[in-house]
Amino acid sequence: DEEDKFDVKGIQEKLKHVEKENQKLSLHIKEYGNHFHELEEQYVFESSKQSESIKLLEEK
């Protein structure tokens, strides 16, 4: 029984560690998501500028 108690503690410690790692990972994922969103907005902005300049060229 003593060994079991020790084991449970060890497992709990491992779980705590895993939870911390998961929190770090989800933060990274959020950061990547935000970065991706920024890139997407930039792309949309650039392509709208391009299509406007193409329209201007076609009108000439």
N, CA, C and O atoms as a GROMACS GRO file, in nm:
protein
  240
    1ASP      N    1   0.083  -0.121   0.000
    1ASP     CA    2   0.000   0.000   0.000
    1ASP      C    3   0.086   0.126   0.000
    1ASP      O    4   0.054   0.225  -0.065
    2GLU      N    5   0.196   0.120   0.074
    2GLU     CA    6   0.285   0.237   0.079
    2GLU      C    7   0.336   0.269  -0.062
    2GLU      O    8   0.342   0.386  -0.102
    3GLU      N    9   0.371   0.166  -0.137
    3GLU     CA   10   0.421   0.187  -0.272
    3GLU      C   11   0.316   0.251  -0.361
    3GLU      O   12   0.346   0.340  -0.440
    4ASP      N   13   0.192   0.205  -0.347
    4ASP     CA   14   0.082   0.262  -0.425
    4ASP      C   15   0.068   0.411  -0.400
    4ASP      O   16   0.054   0.489  -0.493
    5LYS      N   17   0.072   0.450  -0.273
    5LYS     CA   18   0.059   0.592  -0.238
    5LYS      C   19   0.169   0.672  -0.308
    5LYS      O   20   0.143   0.777  -0.366
    6PHE      N   21   0.291   0.621  -0.300
    6PHE     CA   22   0.404   0.689  -0.362
    6PHE      C   23   0.381   0.704  -0.513
    6PHE      O   24   0.405   0.809  -0.572
    7ASP      N   25   0.334   0.596  -0.572
    7ASP     CA   26   0.308   0.594  -0.716
    7ASP      C   27   0.206   0.701  -0.754
    7ASP      O   28   0.224   0.774  -0.852
    8VAL      N   29   0.099   0.709  -0.676
    8VAL     CA   30  -0.006   0.807  -0.704
    8VAL      C   31   0.053   0.947  -0.704
    8VAL      O   32   0.023   1.029  -0.790
    9LYS      N   33   0.138   0.974  -0.604
    9LYS     CA   34   0.201   1.107  -0.597
    9LYS      C   35   0.284   1.133  -0.723
    9LYS      O   36   0.278   1.242  -0.780
   10GLY      N   37   0.360   1.034  -0.763
   10GLY     CA   38   0.443   1.049  -0.883
   10GLY      C   39   0.358   1.079  -1.005
   10GLY      O   40   0.391   1.165  -1.086
   11ILE      N   41   0.248   1.007  -1.016
   11ILE     CA   42   0.158   1.026  -1.130
   11ILE      C   43   0.098   1.166  -1.127
   11ILE      O   44   0.087   1.233  -1.230
   12GLN      N   45   0.058   1.211  -1.006
   12GLN     CA   46   0.001   1.346  -0.993
   12GLN      C   47   0.103   1.451  -1.037
   12GLN      O   48   0.067   1.548  -1.104
   13GLU      N   49   0.229   1.432  -0.999
   13GLU     CA   50   0.334   1.526  -1.039
   13GLU      C   51   0.347   1.528  -1.191
   13GLU      O   52   0.356   1.635  -1.252
   14LYS      N   53   0.346   1.410  -1.252
   14LYS     CA   54   0.356   1.402  -1.397
   14LYS      C   55   0.238   1.474  -1.462
   14LYS      O   56   0.255   1.545  -1.561
   15LEU      N   57   0.119   1.453  -1.407
   15LEU     CA   58   0.000   1.518  -1.462
   15LEU      C   59   0.012   1.669  -1.455
   15LEU      O   60  -0.021   1.740  -1.550
   16LYS      N   61   0.061   1.720  -1.341
   16LYS     CA   62   0.080   1.864  -1.326
   16LYS      C   63   0.173   1.915  -1.435
   16LYS      O   64   0.146   2.017  -1.498
   17HIS      N   65   0.282   1.842  -1.456
   17HIS     CA   66   0.380   1.881  -1.557
   17HIS      C   67   0.315   1.883  -1.695
   17HIS      O   68   0.334   1.977  -1.772
   18VAL      N   69   0.238   1.779  -1.726
   18VAL     CA   70   0.172   1.770  -1.856
   18VAL      C   71   0.074   1.886  -1.874
   18VAL      O   72   0.067   1.945  -1.982
   19GLU      N   73   0.000   1.920  -1.768
   19GLU     CA   74  -0.094   2.032  -1.776
   19GLU      C   75  -0.021   2.162  -1.806
   19GLU      O   76  -0.067   2.242  -1.888
   20LYS      N   77   0.094   2.183  -1.740
   20LYS     CA   78   0.174   2.303  -1.766
   20LYS      C   79   0.216   2.307  -1.912
   20LYS      O   80   0.204   2.411  -1.978
   21GLU      N   81   0.266   2.194  -1.963
   21GLU     CA   82   0.309   2.187  -2.102
   21GLU      C   83   0.192   2.218  -2.196
   21GLU      O   84   0.209   2.290  -2.294
   22ASN      N   85   0.075   2.164  -2.165
   22ASN     CA   86  -0.044   2.189  -2.247
   22ASN      C   87  -0.078   2.337  -2.250
   22ASN      O   88  -0.113   2.391  -2.355
   23GLN      N   89  -0.068   2.403  -2.135
   23GLN     CA   90  -0.097   2.546  -2.129
   23GLN      C   91   0.000   2.623  -2.218
   23GLN      O   92  -0.040   2.712  -2.292
   24LYS      N   93   0.129   2.587  -2.210
   24LYS     CA   94   0.229   2.652  -2.295
   24LYS      C   95   0.194   2.633  -2.441
   24LYS      O   96   0.194   2.728  -2.519
   25LEU      N   97   0.162   2.509  -2.478
   25LEU     CA   98   0.129   2.479  -2.616
   25LEU      C   99   0.008   2.557  -2.664
   25LEU      O  100   0.008   2.610  -2.775
   26SER      N  101  -0.096   2.563  -2.582
   26SER     CA  102  -0.216   2.634  -2.626
   26SER      C  103  -0.187   2.783  -2.641
   26SER      O  104  -0.246   2.849  -2.727
   27LEU      N  105  -0.098   2.837  -2.559
   27LEU     CA  106  -0.056   2.976  -2.577
   27LEU      C  107   0.013   2.994  -2.711
   27LEU      O  108  -0.016   3.088  -2.785
   28HIS      N  109   0.106   2.902  -2.742
   28HIS     CA  110   0.175   2.908  -2.871
   28HIS      C  111   0.076   2.902  -2.986
   28HIS      O  112   0.087   2.976  -3.083
   29ILE      N  113  -0.021   2.812  -2.974
   29ILE     CA  114  -0.120   2.797  -3.080
   29ILE      C  115  -0.198   2.926  -3.098
   29ILE      O  116  -0.224   2.968  -3.211
   30LYS      N  117  -0.236   2.990  -2.987
   30LYS     CA  118  -0.306   3.119  -2.996
   30LYS      C  119  -0.221   3.221  -3.068
   30LYS      O  120  -0.269   3.293  -3.156
   31GLU      N  121  -0.090   3.227  -3.032
   31GLU     CA  122   0.000   3.323  -3.095
   31GLU      C  123   0.010   3.296  -3.244
   31GLU      O  124   0.003   3.389  -3.325
   32TYR      N  125   0.026   3.169  -3.282
   32TYR     CA  126   0.032   3.134  -3.424
   32TYR      C  127  -0.098   3.173  -3.494
   32TYR      O  128  -0.096   3.224  -3.606
   33GLY      N  129  -0.210   3.149  -3.427
   33GLY     CA  130  -0.340   3.184  -3.484
   33GLY      C  131  -0.350   3.333  -3.511
   33GLY      O  132  -0.395   3.375  -3.617
   34ASN      N  133  -0.307   3.413  -3.413
   34ASN     CA  134  -0.309   3.558  -3.430
   34ASN      C  135  -0.218   3.600  -3.545
   34ASN      O  136  -0.255   3.684  -3.627
   35HIS      N  137  -0.099   3.541  -3.548
   35HIS     CA  138  -0.003   3.574  -3.653
   35HIS      C  139  -0.061   3.538  -3.790
   35HIS      O  140  -0.051   3.616  -3.885
   36PHE      N  141  -0.121   3.421  -3.799
   36PHE     CA  142  -0.181   3.378  -3.925
   36PHE      C  143  -0.290   3.475  -3.968
   36PHE      O  144  -0.300   3.511  -4.085
   37HIS      N  145  -0.372   3.518  -3.871
   37HIS     CA  146  -0.480   3.612  -3.900
   37HIS      C  147  -0.424   3.742  -3.955
   37HIS      O  148  -0.477   3.798  -4.051
   38GLU      N  149  -0.316   3.791  -3.893
   38GLU     CA  150  -0.252   3.914  -3.941
   38GLU      C  151  -0.202   3.897  -4.084
   38GLU      O  152  -0.222   3.984  -4.168
   39LEU      N  153  -0.138   3.784  -4.111
   39LEU     CA  154  -0.088   3.758  -4.246
   39LEU      C  155  -0.202   3.755  -4.346
   39LEU      O  156  -0.191   3.807  -4.457
   40GLU      N  157  -0.312   3.694  -4.306
   40GLU     CA  158  -0.429   3.682  -4.392
   40GLU      C  159  -0.483   3.821  -4.426
   40GLU      O  160  -0.512   3.851  -4.542
   41GLU      N  161  -0.496   3.906  -4.324
   41GLU     CA  162  -0.545   4.041  -4.346
   41GLU      C  163  -0.452   4.117  -4.439
   41GLU      O  164  -0.497   4.189  -4.529
   42GLN      N  165  -0.322   4.101  -4.418
   42GLN     CA  166  -0.222   4.168  -4.501
   42GLN      C  167  -0.237   4.121  -4.647
   42GLN      O  168  -0.232   4.202  -4.739
   43TYR      N  169  -0.255   3.991  -4.665
   43TYR     CA  170  -0.270   3.936  -4.799
   43TYR      C  171  -0.394   3.992  -4.867
   43TYR      O  172  -0.389   4.033  -4.983
   44VAL      N  173  -0.506   3.995  -4.795
   44VAL     CA  174  -0.630   4.048  -4.851
   44VAL      C  175  -0.610   4.194  -4.890
   44VAL      O  176  -0.653   4.237  -4.996
   45PHE      N  177  -0.544   4.269  -4.802
   45PHE     CA  178  -0.519   4.411  -4.829
   45PHE      C  179  -0.433   4.426  -4.955
   45PHE      O  180  -0.466   4.506  -5.043
   46GLU      N  181  -0.323   4.351  -4.963
   46GLU     CA  182  -0.233   4.360  -5.078
   46GLU      C  183  -0.305   4.321  -5.207
   46GLU      O  184  -0.289   4.388  -5.309
   47SER      N  185  -0.383   4.214  -5.203
   47SER     CA  186  -0.448   4.169  -5.326
   47SER      C  187  -0.557   4.267  -5.368
   47SER      O  188  -0.582   4.283  -5.488
   48SER      N  189  -0.621   4.334  -5.273
   48SER     CA  190  -0.721   4.434  -5.312
   48SER      C  191  -0.652   4.554  -5.375
   48SER      O  192  -0.704   4.614  -5.468
   49LYS      N  193  -0.533   4.590  -5.323
   49LYS     CA  194  -0.457   4.699  -5.384
   49LYS      C  195  -0.418   4.661  -5.526
   49LYS      O  196  -0.427   4.742  -5.618
   50GLN      N  197  -0.374   4.536  -5.544
   50GLN     CA  198  -0.332   4.490  -5.676
   50GLN      C  199  -0.448   4.492  -5.774
   50GLN      O  200  -0.434   4.540  -5.887
   51SER      N  201  -0.563   4.442  -5.732
   51SER     CA  202  -0.676   4.438  -5.825
   51SER      C  203  -0.722   4.579  -5.859
   51SER      O  204  -0.771   4.603  -5.970
   52GLU      N  205  -0.708   4.673  -5.766
   52GLU     CA  206  -0.742   4.812  -5.797
   52GLU      C  207  -0.647   4.868  -5.902
   52GLU      O  208  -0.691   4.935  -5.995
   53SER      N  209  -0.518   4.841  -5.887
   53SER     CA  210  -0.422   4.894  -5.983
   53SER      C  211  -0.439   4.827  -6.119
   53SER      O  212  -0.415   4.890  -6.222
   54ILE      N  213  -0.481   4.701  -6.120
   54ILE     CA  214  -0.508   4.633  -6.247
   54ILE      C  215  -0.628   4.699  -6.316
   54ILE      O  216  -0.626   4.721  -6.437
   55LYS      N  217  -0.731   4.730  -6.238
   55LYS     CA  218  -0.848   4.798  -6.295
   55LYS      C  219  -0.806   4.931  -6.356
   55LYS      O  220  -0.850   4.966  -6.466
   56LEU      N  221  -0.722   5.005  -6.285
   56LEU     CA  222  -0.676   5.134  -6.335
   56LEU      C  223  -0.599   5.116  -6.466
   56LEU      O  224  -0.616   5.195  -6.560
   57LEU      N  225  -0.516   5.013  -6.472
   57LEU     CA  226  -0.440   4.987  -6.594
   57LEU      C  227  -0.533   4.951  -6.710
   57LEU      O  228  -0.513   4.994  -6.823
   58GLU      N  229  -0.636   4.871  -6.680
   58GLU     CA  230  -0.728   4.829  -6.785
   58GLU      C  231  -0.810   4.947  -6.837
   58GLU      O  232  -0.846   4.950  -6.955
   59GLU      N  233  -0.837   5.044  -6.750
   59GLU     CA  234  -0.917   5.158  -6.792
   59GLU      C  235  -0.840   5.247  -6.889
   59GLU      O  236  -0.900   5.315  -6.972
   60LYS      N  237  -0.708   5.248  -6.879
   60LYS     CA  238  -0.626   5.335  -6.966
   60LYS      C  239  -0.626   5.287  -7.109
   60LYS      O  240  -0.563   5.348  -7.195
   0.00000   0.00000   0.00000
